[in-house]
């Protein structure tokens, strides 16, 4: 709701700083004052702030910096911390920081900020450095020679970055020392409870057993979105959950208006063999994005620290939402998707494995693959021809194993 900016270094290029100041005005039109400081080693510091004055407040002239601190965000408990009525919430921050010895370094500032409730991206001047701290509010920095410039948004700094370089971001929920590069995390509510988006197939089932082997408490979340194999998948998820002795949650996902021409949701033709394995013929529009969003909401509401999925290296070649970059970008967005102080991370434990490597891992873990269902068709048995059937059959073969899905079909045929 506002922006901060500044620099620290032996010299500060006023042309660069003025350009950053002007760019940072896009997030607030009040203030813009810049104060300068000198560290014990002679380096110069500049701090500035543009304030977006809330609709409920009158414009003010006594704006930041306050005692060597600039702040972007809202302090919700400033009155409890001792701020007099009518004062700008940011004014309490130097009081709290100094009372807790927060200028002694990144760990000390992280300790002091535990008392603060609300949102913040801060720059704090000490005797020897500048500390940047952020929960979910953004702050970026850019080194130009020995001088480091910082501002709320990447776009405020990007025009000054050397060719091929980009400004870096202070990691959400952390404190960074701009002199030493030391980074200290800020505490969040987190745990070892994982909600696995479970299709009933090889990949997500292996993920569930792998996480449990690593000490996670695991539950399964299955989406009912109208695919051809929905009945079979739901039936198998129940059996897998029973074997894991965990909870299975079933959540409807209405695709009635977004099905497009996906053969999984219509009566279109299902591709077979290699053809079906190497391209997303059965693409369901934005399916993983929608599922992950709903899973994160459920996880936050029900106290899970992670959402896990079976994205893997092999299917990243055919499905954009299986590519590692997809989960990397979504994971980077999650600190901004959940409540301040909460943590839900996205896990892809088999994301760097090929299908045959997943089967090898599952075999070592004792995954009951006889309970899984991968086939895109909803028949009595795996069809053996569609892309997922072809891939799983070959994955077992490469490990010298017999796929129990096809053993089951042969046994029934003999009977």
BELLINCOR-V907454 format. One record per residue. BURIAL is # if it has 9 or more other C-alpha atoms within 8 Angstrom, else .. Layout:
BEGIN
burial=(BURIAL;BURIAL)
END
This chain:
BEGIN
burial=(.;#;#;#;#;#;#;#;#;#;.;#;.;.;.;.;#;.;.;#;#;.;#;#;#;.;#;#;#;#;#;#;#;#;.;.;.;.;#;.;.;.;#;#;#;#;#;#;#;#;#;#;#;.;.;.;.;.;.;.;.;.;#;#;#;#;.;#;#;#;#;#;#;#;#;.;#;#;.;.;.;.;#;.;.;.;.;.;#;#;#;#;#;#;.;#;#;#;.;#;#;#;#;#;#;#;#;#;#;#;#;#;#;#;.;#;.;#;#;#;#;#;#;#;#;#;.;.;#;#;#;#;#;#;#;#;#;#;#;#;#;#;.;.;.;.;#;#;#;#;#;#;#;#;.;#;#;#;.;.;#;.;.;.;.;.;#;.;#;#;.;#;#;#;#;#;#;#;.;.;.;.;#;#;.;#;.;.;.;#;.;#;#;#;#;#;#;#;#;#;#;#;#;#;#;#;#;#;#;#;#;#;.;.;.;#;#;#;#;#;#;#;#;#;#;.;.;#;#;#;.;#;#;#;.;#;#;#;#;#;#;#;.;.;.;#;.;#;.;.;.;.;.;.;.;.;.;.;#;.;.;#;#;#;#;.;.;.;.;#;#;#;#;.;#;#;#;#;#;#;#;#;#;#;.;.;.;.;.;.;#;#;.;.;#;#;#;.;#;#;.;.;.;#;#;#;#;#;#;#;#;#;#;#;#;#;#;#;#;.;#;#;#;#;.;#;#;.;.;#;#;.;.;#;#;.;.;#;.;.;.;#;#;#;#;#;.;#;#;#;#;.;#;#;#;#;#;#;#;#;#;#;.;.;#;.;#;.;#;.;#;#;#;#;#;#;#;#;.;.;#;#;#;#;.;#;#;#;#;#;#;#;#;#;#;#;#;.;#;.;.;#;#;.;#;#;#;#;#;.;.;.;.;.;.)
END
